[in-house]
Amino acid sequence: MACFSYQLYLLSKHVRFAFKMILDELRDLQKQVKSTQLNRNSFTDRHESR
């Protein structure tokens, strides 16, 4: 029974690590999307001002 709980512990560690990596990736994607949106907004503003 002890080895089973140890395997569960290792699994939870792996899952937590993968989840953290996925969250970091999502955060980077959100940053990229925000920056592209800002660029697009400034681009349209420039065109509308003409």
C-alpha positions in Angstrom: 0.0 0.0 0.0 2.9 2.3 0.7 4.3 2.0 -2.8 0.8 2.9 -4.2 0.7 6.1 -2.3 4.2 6.9 -3.4 3.2 6.4 -7.0 0.2 8.6 -6.5 2.6 11.2 -5.0 4.9 11.0 -8.0 1.9 11.3 -10.3 0.6 14.3 -8.6 4.0 15.9 -8.8 4.2 15.3 -12.5 0.6 16.5 -13.0 1.4 19.7 -11.0 4.5 20.3 -13.1 2.7 19.8 -16.4 -0.2 22.0 -15.2 2.3 24.8 -14.3 4.0 24.5 -17.7 0.6 24.7 -19.5 -0.4 27.7 -17.4 2.9 29.5 -18.3 2.3 28.7 -22.0 -1.3 30.1 -21.7 0.1 33.3 -20.0 2.6 33.8 -22.8 -0.1 33.3 -25.4 -2.3 35.9 -23.7 0.6 38.3 -23.7 1.1 37.8 -27.4 -2.6 38.2 -28.2 -2.7 41.4 -26.1 0.3 42.8 -27.9 -1.1 42.0 -31.3 -4.4 43.5 -30.4 -2.6 46.7 -29.2 -0.7 46.8 -32.5 -3.8 46.3 -34.5 -5.7 49.0 -32.5 -2.9 51.6 -33.0 -2.7 50.6 -36.7 -6.5 51.2 -37.2 -6.3 54.4 -35.2 -3.5 55.7 -37.5 -5.6 54.8 -40.6 -8.8 56.4 -39.2 -7.0 59.6 -38.3 -6.0 60.1 -42.0 
